Amino acid sequence: MEVVRRFFQFPSGSAFIFGPRGSGKSTWLRHSLPNALWLNLLQPATYREMSARPERLRQLVEGSNQSDVVVDEIQRVPELLNVIHDLMESGQNRRFLLTGSSARKLRRGGVDLLAGRALNLTMHPFMAAEVPAFDLERALEIGMLPLVVGSSDPIATLHAYATLYLDEEVKLEGWARDIGRFARFLETVTFSHGAVLNVANVARESQAERKTIVAYIEVLEDLLLAFRLPVFTRRAKRKTTQQPKFYLFDAGVFRSLRPRGPLDRPSEIGGAALEGLVAQHLRAWIAYSPGDTKLFFWRTRSGVEVDFIVYGDLGFMAIEVQNAPIVRSNDLRPLRTFMEDYPEAKPLLLYRGNEELMIDGIRCLPVESFLRDLKPATNGYG
């Protein structure tokens, strides 16, 4: 597959570059830095050598003329960070780019995180505007993960993706002792995608203790396979819920993991996939844009919910997603309620139709057009 130009900005100095497996970190770096000194810790020989003798990295760096040093999957040998820190302190004019698909070992192992000398960046799945041939229906089926989009058999690649994480990450690192139980949890938690997370319900359906499920959810987040959206509570005038919403990081991964049966309505699964697709785009847009912006959702105790609240330097927006080709008056009710409390916000409804509408001051856009036009910027969308 031809290398796609990404919105991810190349750092001028050293940086951690995190992202899920298959998000294109290594491909992007090899294309951008073809002459860099490269250590791939997924290679067994390299992993064994660096695990046994982390100081070997110093010898390789000092014996090389390259100014850029890439360490792929740095979390596999976090002890290398002590060597890298020392090399950075020595005054050598080198840039270290450290990729990882898990921050768990780095965050919980108490290792040297370079004392703020390296940026902490994240590479997300493709955004629609990065893919010239973006097709919404296709994206809802296979997602936007570069590994999958570039595959000759994307469905098979998606099915293999969960196995990759179960085998190479969860089992290898010993984060879940009972892989069968973790696999049942992984299927069960897909029913919470795009919904308020009820840990007790997930534990009951998974036949596991609550504390075990809490730990499993943290594993998914540490592997960058899932994220939680907090409730927007700034200057709240109504009582809001406290529980966050849960999302898997990619619509295609969600579709591949979600069990389906005769009682499942296609519209229900499709609606969750669409909401998740919008969520992953908003997260990437915020991550790639300058400034400080956060993503929330809003839900009152009475059950009125707005899917996404964007708040920060990119603006103040309330976004509702509808998996329907027409806009009904009742679809606008959550946004109207939110605007009563926050008239400063910009309301936006995304739907599956083809026309741009303005109804009672609420802008209604085709979701495919919105995703195509969403690009990192300083002044927000539109």
Secondary structure as GFF3:
##gff-version 3
##sequence-region A 1 382
A	DSSP	beta_strand	15	18	.	.	.	ID=ss1
A	DSSP	alpha_helix	25	32	.	.	.	ID=ss2
A	DSSP	beta_strand	37	40	.	.	.	ID=ss3
A	DSSP	alpha_helix	44	52	.	.	.	ID=ss4
A	DSSP	alpha_helix	56	62	.	.	.	ID=ss5
A	DSSP	beta_strand	68	72	.	.	.	ID=ss6
A	DSSP	three_ten_helix	74	76	.	.	.	ID=ss7
A	DSSP	alpha_helix	80	89	.	.	.	ID=ss8
A	DSSP	beta_strand	95	100	.	.	.	ID=ss9
A	DSSP	alpha_helix	104	108	.	.	.	ID=ss10
A	DSSP	three_ten_helix	114	116	.	.	.	ID=ss11
A	DSSP	beta_strand	119	122	.	.	.	ID=ss12
A	DSSP	three_ten_helix	128	130	.	.	.	ID=ss13
A	DSSP	alpha_helix	136	142	.	.	.	ID=ss14
A	DSSP	alpha_helix	146	149	.	.	.	ID=ss15
A	DSSP	alpha_helix	154	164	.	.	.	ID=ss16
A	DSSP	pi_helix	165	171	.	.	.	ID=ss17
A	DSSP	alpha_helix	172	173	.	.	.	ID=ss18
A	DSSP	alpha_helix	179	189	.	.	.	ID=ss19
A	DSSP	three_ten_helix	190	192	.	.	.	ID=ss20
A	DSSP	beta_strand	195	196	.	.	.	ID=ss21
A	DSSP	alpha_helix	199	206	.	.	.	ID=ss22
A	DSSP	alpha_helix	210	222	.	.	.	ID=ss23
A	DSSP	beta_strand	226	229	.	.	.	ID=ss24
A	DSSP	beta_strand	245	248	.	.	.	ID=ss25
A	DSSP	alpha_helix	251	257	.	.	.	ID=ss26
A	DSSP	alpha_helix	266	288	.	.	.	ID=ss27
A	DSSP	beta_strand	293	299	.	.	.	ID=ss28
A	DSSP	beta_strand	305	312	.	.	.	ID=ss29
A	DSSP	beta_strand	315	321	.	.	.	ID=ss30
A	DSSP	three_ten_helix	329	332	.	.	.	ID=ss31
A	DSSP	alpha_helix	333	341	.	.	.	ID=ss32
A	DSSP	beta_strand	346	351	.	.	.	ID=ss33
A	DSSP	beta_strand	357	359	.	.	.	ID=ss34
A	DSSP	beta_strand	362	366	.	.	.	ID=ss35
A	DSSP	alpha_helix	367	373	.	.	.	ID=ss36
###
